[in-house]
């Protein structure tokens, strides 16, 4: 009977280890995808690098809203 409890605890420990490994793989993949998205995202130049003025003219606001 003692051998049954030892083997049951070993199986539960292995299942927990597999669960942790799967969670680490998923989190690593999510982090890698997030970082790839950050590096791939390109923002158009909105400001002049020398003076800081906007490069595109803002349209005038017409009337009160």
PyMOL Python script that loads the backbone (N, CA, C, O; Angstrom):
from pymol import cmd

cmd.read_pdbstr("""\
ATOM      1  N   UNK A   1       0.817  -1.183   0.000  1.00  0.00           N
ATOM      2  CA  UNK A   1       0.000   0.000   0.000  1.00  0.00           C
ATOM      3  C   UNK A   1       0.871   1.261   0.000  1.00  0.00           C
ATOM      4  O   UNK A   1       0.513   2.261  -0.623  1.00  0.00           O
ATOM      5  N   UNK A   2       2.007   1.219   0.693  1.00  0.00           N
ATOM      6  CA  UNK A   2       2.893   2.371   0.733  1.00  0.00           C
ATOM      7  C   UNK A   2       3.495   2.626  -0.644  1.00  0.00           C
ATOM      8  O   UNK A   2       3.736   3.777  -1.009  1.00  0.00           O
ATOM      9  N   UNK A   3       3.738   1.574  -1.408  1.00  0.00           N
ATOM     10  CA  UNK A   3       4.292   1.730  -2.747  1.00  0.00           C
ATOM     11  C   UNK A   3       3.295   2.437  -3.653  1.00  0.00           C
ATOM     12  O   UNK A   3       3.698   3.187  -4.542  1.00  0.00           O
ATOM     13  N   UNK A   4       1.994   2.211  -3.444  1.00  0.00           N
ATOM     14  CA  UNK A   4       0.984   2.873  -4.261  1.00  0.00           C
ATOM     15  C   UNK A   4       0.984   4.386  -4.026  1.00  0.00           C
ATOM     16  O   UNK A   4       0.865   5.162  -4.974  1.00  0.00           O
ATOM     17  N   UNK A   5       1.115   4.799  -2.776  1.00  0.00           N
ATOM     18  CA  UNK A   5       1.117   6.228  -2.492  1.00  0.00           C
ATOM     19  C   UNK A   5       2.382   6.890  -3.021  1.00  0.00           C
ATOM     20  O   UNK A   5       2.336   8.033  -3.474  1.00  0.00           O
ATOM     21  N   UNK A   6       3.493   6.200  -2.971  1.00  0.00           N
ATOM     22  CA  UNK A   6       4.735   6.767  -3.501  1.00  0.00           C
ATOM     23  C   UNK A   6       4.624   6.947  -5.013  1.00  0.00           C
ATOM     24  O   UNK A   6       5.022   7.985  -5.543  1.00  0.00           O
ATOM     25  N   UNK A   7       4.089   5.949  -5.707  1.00  0.00           N
ATOM     26  CA  UNK A   7       3.967   6.070  -7.161  1.00  0.00           C
ATOM     27  C   UNK A   7       2.925   7.107  -7.528  1.00  0.00           C
ATOM     28  O   UNK A   7       3.067   7.782  -8.548  1.00  0.00           O
ATOM     29  N   UNK A   8       1.877   7.252  -6.721  1.00  0.00           N
ATOM     30  CA  UNK A   8       0.864   8.272  -7.005  1.00  0.00           C
ATOM     31  C   UNK A   8       1.443   9.673  -6.812  1.00  0.00           C
ATOM     32  O   UNK A   8       1.156  10.575  -7.598  1.00  0.00           O
ATOM     33  N   UNK A   9       2.248   9.858  -5.782  1.00  0.00           N
ATOM     34  CA  UNK A   9       2.863  11.166  -5.565  1.00  0.00           C
ATOM     35  C   UNK A   9       3.860  11.484  -6.668  1.00  0.00           C
ATOM     36  O   UNK A   9       3.981  12.638  -7.078  1.00  0.00           O
ATOM     37  N   UNK A  10       4.567  10.489  -7.146  1.00  0.00           N
ATOM     38  CA  UNK A  10       5.513  10.707  -8.236  1.00  0.00           C
ATOM     39  C   UNK A  10       4.805  11.114  -9.508  1.00  0.00           C
ATOM     40  O   UNK A  10       5.294  11.973 -10.242  1.00  0.00           O
ATOM     41  N   UNK A  11       3.653  10.507  -9.781  1.00  0.00           N
ATOM     42  CA  UNK A  11       2.878  10.847 -10.974  1.00  0.00           C
ATOM     43  C   UNK A  11       2.331  12.256 -10.867  1.00  0.00           C
ATOM     44  O   UNK A  11       2.347  12.997 -11.851  1.00  0.00           O
ATOM     45  N   UNK A  12       1.849  12.643  -9.704  1.00  0.00           N
ATOM     46  CA  UNK A  12       1.323  13.996  -9.516  1.00  0.00           C
ATOM     47  C   UNK A  12       2.440  15.020  -9.671  1.00  0.00           C
ATOM     48  O   UNK A  12       2.231  16.091 -10.241  1.00  0.00           O
ATOM     49  N   UNK A  13       3.613  14.695  -9.169  1.00  0.00           N
ATOM     50  CA  UNK A  13       4.752  15.601  -9.318  1.00  0.00           C
ATOM     51  C   UNK A  13       5.171  15.774 -10.761  1.00  0.00           C
ATOM     52  O   UNK A  13       5.532  16.872 -11.183  1.00  0.00           O
ATOM     53  N   UNK A  14       5.123  14.688 -11.521  1.00  0.00           N
ATOM     54  CA  UNK A  14       5.460  14.764 -12.947  1.00  0.00           C
ATOM     55  C   UNK A  14       4.431  15.584 -13.705  1.00  0.00           C
ATOM     56  O   UNK A  14       4.781  16.361 -14.593  1.00  0.00           O
ATOM     57  N   UNK A  15       3.158  15.412 -13.356  1.00  0.00           N
ATOM     58  CA  UNK A  15       2.106  16.202 -14.021  1.00  0.00           C
ATOM     59  C   UNK A  15       2.268  17.680 -13.717  1.00  0.00           C
ATOM     60  O   UNK A  15       2.080  18.520 -14.597  1.00  0.00           O
ATOM     61  N   UNK A  16       2.614  18.003 -12.486  1.00  0.00           N
ATOM     62  CA  UNK A  16       2.823  19.406 -12.124  1.00  0.00           C
ATOM     63  C   UNK A  16       4.018  19.977 -12.884  1.00  0.00           C
ATOM     64  O   UNK A  16       3.981  21.122 -13.334  1.00  0.00           O
ATOM     65  N   UNK A  17       5.072  19.181 -13.025  1.00  0.00           N
ATOM     66  CA  UNK A  17       6.260  19.644 -13.749  1.00  0.00           C
ATOM     67  C   UNK A  17       5.936  19.880 -15.222  1.00  0.00           C
ATOM     68  O   UNK A  17       6.401  20.852 -15.817  1.00  0.00           O
ATOM     69  N   UNK A  18       5.143  18.993 -15.802  1.00  0.00           N
ATOM     70  CA  UNK A  18       4.752  19.160 -17.208  1.00  0.00           C
ATOM     71  C   UNK A  18       3.889  20.407 -17.355  1.00  0.00           C
ATOM     72  O   UNK A  18       4.028  21.142 -18.333  1.00  0.00           O
ATOM     73  N   UNK A  19       2.995  20.657 -16.392  1.00  0.00           N
ATOM     74  CA  UNK A  19       2.158  21.849 -16.439  1.00  0.00           C
ATOM     75  C   UNK A  19       2.977  23.122 -16.366  1.00  0.00           C
ATOM     76  O   UNK A  19       2.690  24.092 -17.067  1.00  0.00           O
ATOM     77  N   UNK A  20       3.996  23.121 -15.520  1.00  0.00           N
ATOM     78  CA  UNK A  20       4.875  24.287 -15.405  1.00  0.00           C
ATOM     79  C   UNK A  20       5.651  24.486 -16.698  1.00  0.00           C
ATOM     80  O   UNK A  20       5.806  25.618 -17.157  1.00  0.00           O
ATOM     81  N   UNK A  21       6.135  23.412 -17.287  1.00  0.00           N
ATOM     82  CA  UNK A  21       6.881  23.516 -18.543  1.00  0.00           C
ATOM     83  C   UNK A  21       6.004  24.072 -19.658  1.00  0.00           C
ATOM     84  O   UNK A  21       6.448  24.913 -20.439  1.00  0.00           O
ATOM     85  N   UNK A  22       4.769  23.608 -19.735  1.00  0.00           N
ATOM     86  CA  UNK A  22       3.856  24.093 -20.774  1.00  0.00           C
ATOM     87  C   UNK A  22       3.561  25.576 -20.566  1.00  0.00           C
ATOM     88  O   UNK A  22       3.539  26.339 -21.532  1.00  0.00           O
ATOM     89  N   UNK A  23       3.335  25.994 -19.324  1.00  0.00           N
ATOM     90  CA  UNK A  23       3.071  27.405 -19.045  1.00  0.00           C
ATOM     91  C   UNK A  23       4.278  28.271 -19.397  1.00  0.00           C
ATOM     92  O   UNK A  23       4.121  29.371 -19.926  1.00  0.00           O
ATOM     93  N   UNK A  24       5.483  27.778 -19.104  1.00  0.00           N
ATOM     94  CA  UNK A  24       6.683  28.541 -19.444  1.00  0.00           C
ATOM     95  C   UNK A  24       6.843  28.659 -20.960  1.00  0.00           C
ATOM     96  O   UNK A  24       7.252  29.708 -21.459  1.00  0.00           O
ATOM     97  N   UNK A  25       6.527  27.601 -21.689  1.00  0.00           N
ATOM     98  CA  UNK A  25       6.605  27.663 -23.148  1.00  0.00           C
ATOM     99  C   UNK A  25       5.597  28.662 -23.704  1.00  0.00           C
ATOM    100  O   UNK A  25       5.924  29.437 -24.603  1.00  0.00           O
ATOM    101  N   UNK A  26       4.379  28.650 -23.178  1.00  0.00           N
ATOM    102  CA  UNK A  26       3.358  29.581 -23.646  1.00  0.00           C
ATOM    103  C   UNK A  26       3.738  31.030 -23.338  1.00  0.00           C
ATOM    104  O   UNK A  26       3.611  31.903 -24.196  1.00  0.00           O
ATOM    105  N   UNK A  27       4.199  31.280 -22.126  1.00  0.00           N
ATOM    106  CA  UNK A  27       4.598  32.642 -21.768  1.00  0.00           C
ATOM    107  C   UNK A  27       5.803  33.111 -22.585  1.00  0.00           C
ATOM    108  O   UNK A  27       5.881  34.279 -22.966  1.00  0.00           O
ATOM    109  N   UNK A  28       6.731  32.206 -22.849  1.00  0.00           N
ATOM    110  CA  UNK A  28       7.885  32.566 -23.679  1.00  0.00           C
ATOM    111  C   UNK A  28       7.447  32.924 -25.098  1.00  0.00           C
ATOM    112  O   UNK A  28       7.953  33.878 -25.688  1.00  0.00           O
ATOM    113  N   UNK A  29       6.512  32.160 -25.636  1.00  0.00           N
ATOM    114  CA  UNK A  29       6.009  32.444 -26.976  1.00  0.00           C
ATOM    115  C   UNK A  29       5.263  33.764 -27.048  1.00  0.00           C
ATOM    116  O   UNK A  29       5.402  34.509 -28.018  1.00  0.00           O
ATOM    117  N   UNK A  30       4.473  34.056 -26.026  1.00  0.00           N
ATOM    118  CA  UNK A  30       3.750  35.324 -25.986  1.00  0.00           C
ATOM    119  C   UNK A  30       4.730  36.488 -25.882  1.00  0.00           C
ATOM    120  O   UNK A  30       4.571  37.495 -26.571  1.00  0.00           O
ATOM    121  N   UNK A  31       5.727  36.359 -25.037  1.00  0.00           N
ATOM    122  CA  UNK A  31       6.723  37.415 -24.885  1.00  0.00           C
ATOM    123  C   UNK A  31       7.515  37.616 -26.183  1.00  0.00           C
ATOM    124  O   UNK A  31       7.769  38.751 -26.587  1.00  0.00           O
ATOM    125  N   UNK A  32       7.896  36.537 -26.821  1.00  0.00           N
ATOM    126  CA  UNK A  32       8.624  36.632 -28.087  1.00  0.00           C
ATOM    127  C   UNK A  32       7.771  37.314 -29.151  1.00  0.00           C
ATOM    128  O   UNK A  32       8.267  38.166 -29.887  1.00  0.00           O
ATOM    129  N   UNK A  33       6.493  36.949 -29.241  1.00  0.00           N
ATOM    130  CA  UNK A  33       5.599  37.587 -30.207  1.00  0.00           C
ATOM    131  C   UNK A  33       5.407  39.064 -29.923  1.00  0.00           C
ATOM    132  O   UNK A  33       5.373  39.877 -30.846  1.00  0.00           O
ATOM    133  N   UNK A  34       5.279  39.416 -28.645  1.00  0.00           N
ATOM    134  CA  UNK A  34       5.119  40.816 -28.261  1.00  0.00           C
ATOM    135  C   UNK A  34       6.343  41.630 -28.657  1.00  0.00           C
ATOM    136  O   UNK A  34       6.218  42.715 -29.225  1.00  0.00           O
ATOM    137  N   UNK A  35       7.529  41.103 -28.355  1.00  0.00           N
ATOM    138  CA  UNK A  35       8.763  41.815 -28.703  1.00  0.00           C
ATOM    139  C   UNK A  35       8.948  41.916 -30.213  1.00  0.00           C
ATOM    140  O   UNK A  35       9.415  42.941 -30.708  1.00  0.00           O
ATOM    141  N   UNK A  36       8.591  40.876 -30.945  1.00  0.00           N
ATOM    142  CA  UNK A  36       8.687  40.930 -32.407  1.00  0.00           C
ATOM    143  C   UNK A  36       7.751  42.000 -32.959  1.00  0.00           C
ATOM    144  O   UNK A  36       8.103  42.709 -33.902  1.00  0.00           O
ATOM    145  N   UNK A  37       6.559  42.117 -32.373  1.00  0.00           N
ATOM    146  CA  UNK A  37       5.627  43.157 -32.793  1.00  0.00           C
ATOM    147  C   UNK A  37       6.153  44.549 -32.497  1.00  0.00           C
ATOM    148  O   UNK A  37       5.967  45.467 -33.295  1.00  0.00           O
ATOM    149  N   UNK A  38       6.806  44.712 -31.361  1.00  0.00           N
ATOM    150  CA  UNK A  38       7.372  46.028 -31.036  1.00  0.00           C
ATOM    151  C   UNK A  38       8.465  46.414 -32.011  1.00  0.00           C
ATOM    152  O   UNK A  38       8.518  47.560 -32.457  1.00  0.00           O
ATOM    153  N   UNK A  39       9.334  45.484 -32.347  1.00  0.00           N
ATOM    154  CA  UNK A  39      10.430  45.797 -33.256  1.00  0.00           C
ATOM    155  C   UNK A  39       9.961  45.955 -34.702  1.00  0.00           C
ATOM    156  O   UNK A  39      10.598  46.673 -35.473  1.00  0.00           O
ATOM    157  N   UNK A  40       8.869  45.304 -35.086  1.00  0.00           N
ATOM    158  CA  UNK A  40       8.380  45.383 -36.450  1.00  0.00           C
ATOM    159  C   UNK A  40       7.514  46.624 -36.679  1.00  0.00           C
ATOM    160  O   UNK A  40       7.313  47.036 -37.821  1.00  0.00           O
ATOM    161  N   UNK A  41       7.002  47.220 -35.599  1.00  0.00           N
ATOM    162  CA  UNK A  41       6.110  48.371 -35.719  1.00  0.00           C
ATOM    163  C   UNK A  41       6.918  49.602 -36.093  1.00  0.00           C
ATOM    164  O   UNK A  41       7.892  49.949 -35.425  1.00  0.00           O
ATOM    165  N   UNK A  42       6.505  50.253 -37.160  1.00  0.00           N
ATOM    166  CA  UNK A  42       7.215  51.448 -37.603  1.00  0.00           C
ATOM    167  C   UNK A  42       6.264  52.638 -37.529  1.00  0.00           C
ATOM    168  O   UNK A  42       5.146  52.589 -38.040  1.00  0.00           O
ATOM    169  N   UNK A  43       6.718  53.685 -36.898  1.00  0.00           N
ATOM    170  CA  UNK A  43       5.934  54.917 -36.815  1.00  0.00           C
ATOM    171  C   UNK A  43       6.520  55.902 -37.807  1.00  0.00           C
ATOM    172  O   UNK A  43       7.733  56.100 -37.869  1.00  0.00           O
ATOM    173  N   UNK A  44       5.635  56.520 -38.586  1.00  0.00           N
ATOM    174  CA  UNK A  44       6.113  57.526 -39.526  1.00  0.00           C
ATOM    175  C   UNK A  44       6.661  58.716 -38.742  1.00  0.00           C
ATOM    176  O   UNK A  44       6.253  58.984 -37.612  1.00  0.00           O
ATOM    177  N   UNK A  45       7.567  59.399 -39.358  1.00  0.00           N
ATOM    178  CA  UNK A  45       8.164  60.555 -38.698  1.00  0.00           C
ATOM    179  C   UNK A  45       7.113  61.647 -38.568  1.00  0.00           C
ATOM    180  O   UNK A  45       6.682  62.223 -39.567  1.00  0.00           O
ATOM    181  N   UNK A  46       6.704  61.930 -37.344  1.00  0.00           N
ATOM    182  CA  UNK A  46       5.673  62.933 -37.108  1.00  0.00           C
ATOM    183  C   UNK A  46       6.271  64.269 -36.713  1.00  0.00           C
ATOM    184  O   UNK A  46       5.600  65.297 -36.797  1.00  0.00           O
ATOM    185  N   UNK A  47       7.531  64.268 -36.282  1.00  0.00           N
ATOM    186  CA  UNK A  47       8.165  65.493 -35.828  1.00  0.00           C
ATOM    187  C   UNK A  47       9.502  65.667 -36.526  1.00  0.00           C
ATOM    188  O   UNK A  47      10.175  64.698 -36.877  1.00  0.00           O
ATOM    189  N   UNK A  48       9.860  66.904 -36.714  1.00  0.00           N
ATOM    190  CA  UNK A  48      11.164  67.228 -37.297  1.00  0.00           C
ATOM    191  C   UNK A  48      12.233  66.877 -36.268  1.00  0.00           C
ATOM    192  O   UNK A  48      12.126  67.295 -35.116  1.00  0.00           O
ATOM    193  N   UNK A  49      13.261  66.120 -36.652  1.00  0.00           N
ATOM    194  CA  UNK A  49      14.281  65.731 -35.679  1.00  0.00           C
ATOM    195  C   UNK A  49      15.137  66.912 -35.202  1.00  0.00           C
ATOM    196  O   UNK A  49      15.738  66.831 -34.131  1.00  0.00           O
ATOM    197  N   UNK A  50      15.206  68.017 -35.981  1.00  0.00           N
ATOM    198  CA  UNK A  50      16.027  69.163 -35.590  1.00  0.00           C
ATOM    199  C   UNK A  50      15.286  70.132 -34.683  1.00  0.00           C
ATOM    200  O   UNK A  50      15.813  70.552 -33.653  1.00  0.00           O
ATOM    201  N   UNK A  51      14.047  70.490 -35.069  1.00  0.00           N
ATOM    202  CA  UNK A  51      13.362  71.543 -34.312  1.00  0.00           C
ATOM    203  C   UNK A  51      12.195  71.027 -33.479  1.00  0.00           C
ATOM    204  O   UNK A  51      11.768  71.718 -32.553  1.00  0.00           O
ATOM    205  N   UNK A  52      11.659  69.840 -33.770  1.00  0.00           N
ATOM    206  CA  UNK A  52      10.562  69.286 -32.991  1.00  0.00           C
ATOM    207  C   UNK A  52       9.181  69.697 -33.458  1.00  0.00           C
ATOM    208  O   UNK A  52       8.183  69.312 -32.848  1.00  0.00           O
ATOM    209  N   UNK A  53       9.105  70.476 -34.536  1.00  0.00           N
ATOM    210  CA  UNK A  53       7.804  70.887 -35.067  1.00  0.00           C
ATOM    211  C   UNK A  53       7.123  69.725 -35.775  1.00  0.00           C
ATOM    212  O   UNK A  53       7.800  68.865 -36.339  1.00  0.00           O
ATOM    213  N   UNK A  54       5.780  69.687 -35.755  1.00  0.00           N
ATOM    214  CA  UNK A  54       5.071  68.623 -36.494  1.00  0.00           C
ATOM    215  C   UNK A  54       5.356  68.731 -37.991  1.00  0.00           C
ATOM    216  O   UNK A  54       5.428  69.829 -38.542  1.00  0.00           O
ATOM    217  N   UNK A  55       5.519  67.572 -38.645  1.00  0.00           N
ATOM    218  CA  UNK A  55       5.817  67.585 -40.077  1.00  0.00           C
ATOM    219  C   UNK A  55       4.550  67.691 -40.912  1.00  0.00           C
ATOM    220  O   UNK A  55       4.622  68.055 -42.086  1.00  0.00           O
ATOM    221  N   UNK A  56       3.400  67.386 -40.344  1.00  0.00           N
ATOM    222  CA  UNK A  56       2.136  67.487 -41.067  1.00  0.00           C
ATOM    223  C   UNK A  56       1.319  68.604 -40.445  1.00  0.00           C
ATOM    224  O   UNK A  56       1.213  68.700 -39.222  1.00  0.00           O
ATOM    225  N   UNK A  57       0.741  69.450 -41.295  1.00  0.00           N
ATOM    226  CA  UNK A  57      -0.079  70.548 -40.785  1.00  0.00           C
ATOM    227  C   UNK A  57      -1.365  69.983 -40.190  1.00  0.00           C
ATOM    228  O   UNK A  57      -2.003  69.104 -40.769  1.00  0.00           O
ATOM    229  N   UNK A  58      -1.728  70.504 -39.028  1.00  0.00           N
ATOM    230  CA  UNK A  58      -2.962  70.076 -38.380  1.00  0.00           C
ATOM    231  C   UNK A  58      -4.120  70.821 -39.047  1.00  0.00           C
ATOM    232  O   UNK A  58      -4.037  72.034 -39.234  1.00  0.00           O
ATOM    233  N   UNK A  59      -5.191  70.121 -39.408  1.00  0.00           N
ATOM    234  CA  UNK A  59      -6.342  70.803 -40.012  1.00  0.00           C
ATOM    235  C   UNK A  59      -7.005  71.729 -38.994  1.00  0.00           C
ATOM    236  O   UNK A  59      -7.078  71.400 -37.810  1.00  0.00           O
ATOM    237  N   UNK A  60      -7.486  72.879 -39.450  1.00  0.00           N
ATOM    238  CA  UNK A  60      -8.131  73.790 -38.517  1.00  0.00           C
ATOM    239  C   UNK A  60      -9.446  73.202 -37.979  1.00  0.00           C
ATOM    240  O   UNK A  60     -10.168  72.502 -38.689  1.00  0.00           O
ATOM    241  N   UNK A  61      -9.726  73.498 -36.741  1.00  0.00           N
ATOM    242  CA  UNK A  61     -10.972  73.025 -36.128  1.00  0.00           C
ATOM    243  C   UNK A  61     -12.073  74.008 -36.489  1.00  0.00           C
ATOM    244  O   UNK A  61     -11.931  75.214 -36.287  1.00  0.00           O
ATOM    245  N   UNK A  62     -13.176  73.487 -37.026  1.00  0.00           N
ATOM    246  CA  UNK A  62     -14.277  74.351 -37.443  1.00  0.00           C
ATOM    247  C   UNK A  62     -15.386  74.309 -36.398  1.00  0.00           C
ATOM    248  O   UNK A  62     -15.955  73.252 -36.126  1.00  0.00           O
ATOM    249  N   UNK A  63     -15.682  75.449 -35.824  1.00  0.00           N
ATOM    250  CA  UNK A  63     -16.820  75.573 -34.915  1.00  0.00           C
ATOM    251  C   UNK A  63     -16.613  74.849 -33.587  1.00  0.00           C
ATOM    252  O   UNK A  63     -15.620  74.151 -33.379  1.00  0.00           O
ATOM    253  N   UNK A  64     -17.561  75.038 -32.719  1.00  0.00           N
ATOM    254  CA  UNK A  64     -17.548  74.358 -31.404  1.00  0.00           C
ATOM    255  C   UNK A  64     -18.321  73.058 -31.494  1.00  0.00           C
ATOM    256  O   UNK A  64     -19.319  72.968 -32.210  1.00  0.00           O
ATOM    257  N   UNK A  65     -17.879  72.089 -30.797  1.00  0.00           N
ATOM    258  CA  UNK A  65     -18.586  70.798 -30.813  1.00  0.00           C
ATOM    259  C   UNK A  65     -19.236  70.550 -29.508  1.00  0.00           C
ATOM    260  O   UNK A  65     -19.879  69.516 -29.326  1.00  0.00           O
TER     261      UNK A  65
END
""", "prot")
cmd.dss("prot")
cmd.show_as("cartoon", "prot")
cmd.util.cbc("prot")
cmd.orient("prot")
